[in-house]
Amino acid sequence: MKRTPSPHGPLVSGQPVKLRALRVAAACLALSAILLASACGHRAKKDATAWSDAQQLILVTTTGWNTTDGSLRTYARDSDGWQEVGTAIPVTIGRSGSAWGLGLHAKQGNGPSKHEGDGRAPAGVFRIGTAFGYGESADTALPYAAMRESSYCMDVAASPLYNRIVDAREVGQAAVAGSTEPMRLDLHNKGDQRYKVGFVIQHNPDAKPGAGSCIFAHLWKAPGETTAGCTAMAEPAMQRLYAWLKPEAHPVFVLLPEAEYARLKNTWNLPL
């Protein structure tokens, strides 16, 4: 199924200040579908009941906290529990490995904690958010947002737009100043294809300043190349996920070192 985002027009210069402010507010509301902090309805109790509605699960495991590569598996849940779908996919994660993120799971006392700029991928259980990419539409049932040259993910911790994808035409160039995450990498970085297709991993849904931002699943630049904190893979693997993921199945993304997975899989009702 092809999904096409609703268009977001630029701000019109010369409008009365009050009208312009209203348009900015409306634009921000319209962008809520691609806010990284848009986990509304999913801020329930922080244990396995928080994702008990999930019928699809993406699982990434690594050999340790400092490991930068891993294996991605997909599971669907039926009356007999979790059943693996397809075969394992090789992926890379943050250049420094992984660390506990902020998601659906309860806070964990062992292991490192994710913070802005640490080069670690967030570990834990997270909702899967909006798909995004360079095309006007994509072959996925996930809600999809086409990225523009003016699209940025805000990784500036002091910004009120922290951990959100916004359009500079709507929030203003000053609002995205300092962001190092243009979403059209191809236009800003010599044809870079990493964000050609991807989706949001809803880490830090409350946008806690400095806790880490702009966490995606996206394409790798080259096989085995690490990321700043995302999970990267080959394009055929991403297209397989695009075709498989269904929003009505309330999919979740799980990333854990193997030792933590072994410790938590029973209490978290993860695939055995």
C-alpha positions, 0 to 999 in steps of 0.5 A: 500500500502506498502512503503519501504524506499530507503537504505542508506549505511554507510560511507566507511572508508579509502575513499579520503576526498573529496569523503567522503565529497561528499558522506556525502553531497549526504547522507544528500540530500537522507535523505531530505525525512525525514527531519523535516525541509522539508516543501519545497513548503509549505512556502506560505502566513501564513493564511488559503490559506497556507493549502487550498489544504488540503483534509484531516485534523487531529484535536486534541483539548484540554480543555486548554493550560495546559491540557495534554490529548485531542481528535483526530478527522479526516475529509475529505473535499468534495464539501460540506466542511469538513466531519468527518470520523470515531470516536474520538480517545483519545490522550495524548500530552506534559507533560506541555500541548501545546503552539503555534508552527511554522507551516502554520498558522500566528503567534498568540499573545495570549497564550504561545509559543513553545520552546525546552525542554518546554514539550509542544506540538505545537499548530497550523496547520502543514503539515504531513510529513514522516511516520517512524517505526521499520519495513522495510515497513509499510501499508501506502500510506505515504512516509515511512522511516525505522529507524535503531539503528543509526537513531537520531532526532537532538534536539540539538539547536546549531546543523546544523542538528537541527530538522532533522532525520539523520543516524549516519552512514552517518553524523558521530557519532560526528554529533549526539552527545548530541541528546536525540532522538534515533529513535529506542527506542526499541534498546536504551531503553529496548524494548520501542515501542513508535516509532514502528509506527508514523509520522512526524508533521512538526513543525518548518520547517525552523529549527529555533534554540530553537523553538522546534524539533522532533515533532511526532505522535506516540504510547503511552507507556501506556494509558494516559501517556504524552509525551515530546511534541508529540501526542501519542495514542494506536496502533490501532488508529495509524494504522487507520491513516496509512491506511487513510492518503494519500499524494495526499490529502495534509493532515494537522495536527491541534492542538488547545485548545478548546477556540482557536479552537472556535476563529479561526475555521471560519477564518482558514476554519476548520471543523465547 
